[in-house]
Amino acid sequence: MLQPSKSYWSQAYSSITTHVPEKYNISRRRAREITPKAYLLLKNDIEEGDLNRPEMTSKLICTLETAMHRAMQEKQYSAVASNAKVLMKLIVLEAKIKN
């Protein structure tokens, strides 16, 4: 199974630990404690899940597009750019796997 690069993880980790304290009114320290546990839980759920790769990819694309739309509505253009970058890399990755 492909693993995300450390740069993907660090970008996502940084974004999450910034966003979560604001949204859920918790400390950044607590967010830093929760984030790795949540990532592992999500990773395990995906690995144990019944999704095939094309279905998983389409769900990820849909989620990224939704996040981009919401970020645009909230004028969070850096979040739009980050999600677009991940989306482009995901599409290229999927294209490489098919070839």
C-alpha positions in Angstrom: 0.0 0.0 0.0 1.3 3.5 -0.8 2.2 5.6 2.1 1.9 9.4 2.2 5.2 11.2 2.1 6.5 13.0 5.1 5.8 16.3 3.4 2.1 15.4 2.9 1.9 14.3 6.6 3.6 17.5 7.9 1.4 19.8 5.8 -1.8 18.0 6.9 -0.6 17.8 10.5 0.1 21.5 10.5 -3.3 22.4 9.0 -5.2 20.2 11.3 -3.4 21.3 14.5 -4.2 24.9 13.5 -7.9 24.3 12.5 -9.0 21.9 15.2 -8.3 24.2 18.3 -10.3 27.0 16.7 -13.2 24.8 15.7 -13.6 22.7 18.8 -12.3 25.2 21.4 -9.4 23.0 22.6 -5.7 23.8 23.1 -3.2 23.4 20.3 -1.3 21.1 22.6 -4.4 18.8 22.9 -4.9 19.0 19.1 -1.2 17.8 18.6 -2.0 14.9 20.9 -5.2 13.9 19.2 -4.1 14.3 15.5 -1.7 11.3 15.3 -4.3 9.1 17.0 -7.0 10.2 14.6 -4.7 9.6 11.6 -4.0 6.1 12.7 -7.7 5.4 13.4 -8.5 6.7 9.9 -5.7 4.7 8.3 -6.8 1.5 10.0 -10.5 2.1 9.0 -9.4 2.6 5.4 -7.3 -0.5 5.4 -10.0 -2.6 7.0 -12.8 -1.1 5.0 -14.5 -2.6 2.0 -13.6 0.1 -0.4 -11.7 -0.7 -3.6 -9.1 1.7 -4.9 -11.2 3.5 -7.5 -14.1 4.0 -5.1 -11.7 5.3 -2.4 -10.1 7.7 -4.9 -13.4 9.0 -6.0 -14.5 9.6 -2.4 -11.2 11.4 -1.7 -11.6 13.6 -4.8 -15.2 14.5 -3.8 -14.1 15.3 -0.2 -11.2 17.5 -1.5 -13.6 19.3 -3.9 -16.1 20.0 -1.1 -13.3 21.3 1.2 -12.1 23.6 -1.6 -15.6 24.9 -2.2 -16.1 25.6 1.5 -12.7 27.3 1.8 -13.5 29.5 -1.1 -16.8 30.6 0.5 -14.9 31.4 3.6 -12.2 33.2 1.6 -9.6 30.8 2.9 -7.5 30.9 -0.3 -4.5 29.2 1.2 -6.6 26.2 2.1 -8.0 26.2 -1.4 -4.5 26.1 -2.8 -3.4 23.3 -0.4 -6.4 21.2 -1.3 -5.9 21.8 -5.0 -2.2 20.7 -4.7 -3.3 17.5 -2.9 -6.0 16.9 -5.5 -3.6 17.3 -8.4 -1.1 14.9 -6.8 -3.9 12.4 -6.2 -5.0 12.6 -9.8 -1.5 12.1 -11.1 -0.9 9.2 -8.7 -4.1 7.5 -9.8 -3.1 8.0 -13.5 0.3 6.5 -12.8 -1.3 3.4 -11.1 -3.6 2.8 -14.1 -0.7 2.9 -16.6 
